[in-house]
Amino acid sequence: MIALVQRVREARVAVAGATVGEIGPGLLVLVCAEPADTSAQAAKLLDKLLKLRIFSDEAGKMNRSVQDVGGGLLIVSQFTLAADVSGGNRPSFTGAAPPALGRGLYEELLRLARARHPQVAAGEFGADMQVHLVNDGPVTIPITVR
């Protein structure tokens, strides 16, 4: 799985003008499943997200996790993270999982996250979404889980 993690002061995702998920301080996670991914990758990604130390401690060092600071998770599916532009200027998305697999792994990630973290919001798989965020730092971290 591929993820792009942004530390945010706030974030929300809207579909057709209606907010479907929002958080205050925490992590906005854009996520893409790849064809060979299984629920094991979803679990491994969640472990990394919950333990990723990118929030500041008292000394101002990135030493705290989203769990340590009581932040939220906003998890949004984004197949375009698998874009390949090596063949020209029009991206190919063949590196993304087929929609049925992608949806299943996205829903598995959400299920696991909601079982382990108190504040989890989500986008809508396959929808045309607008993501609004205030990136804190800015801190943006790419993660690939194999």
Secondary structure, 3 states (H helix, E strand, C coil): CEEEEEEEEEEEEEECCEEEEEECCEEEEEEECCCCCCHHHHHHHHHHHHHCCCEECCCCCEEECHHHHCCEEEEEECHHHHCECCCCCCCECCCCCCHHHHHHHHHHHHHHHHHHCCCEEECCCCCCEEEEEEEEEEEEEEEECC
